[in-house]
Amino acid sequence: MSEFVDVCPLSELEPGTTREALVGDKAVAVVNVEGDVYAVSNICLHRGGPLGQGFVQGSLLLCPWHAWAFDPKTGVSDVNPDMKLSCYEVKVEDGRILVKV
C-alpha cells in the first residue's frame, strides 16, 4: 500500500509555481494553482517534457517544451481532451506538502 511522502514545505511552492519531485519511483509535477496544490505525472503526454519545469497559466499547467496545457486538478489535456495525466493525492500537514502515488 502506498503512503504519503513529504515533498517540500508549502512555503517553497508559491501560488503560480510548479516543481519536480520523486515520490517513490514516480516522477511527479507538484503544482500550486491559486493556493490549491495538485500532483500529476511529470511526463508530458505530447513529447515527454518535464511538466515540473513548466509554467502555470491561470488554472493550467503548461509544458516547457511545446506549451501543451493540462488541468492539474483532473490531468486532462487542454489541447486533446482524450489525453489525461495520472493524478496523485495531495495533502498539506504542518506546512508541508505530502503526495501519495
C-alpha positions, 0 to 999 in steps of 0.5 A: 500500500502506498503512503504519503511522502513529504515533498517540500514545505508549502512555503517553497511552492508559491501560488503560480509555481510548479516543481519536480519531485520523486515520490517513490519511483514516480516522477511527479509535477507538484503544482500550486494553482491559486493556493490549491496544490495538485500532483500529476505525472511529470511526463508530458503526454505530447513529447515527454517534457518535464511538466515540473519545469513548466509554467502555470497559466491561470488554472493550467499547467503548461509544458516547457517544451511545446506549451501543451496545457493540462488541468492539474486538478483532473490531468486532462489535456487542454489541447486533446481532451482524450489525453489525461495525466495520472493524478496523485493525492495531495495533502498539506500537514504542518506546512508541508506538502505530502503526495501519495502515488 
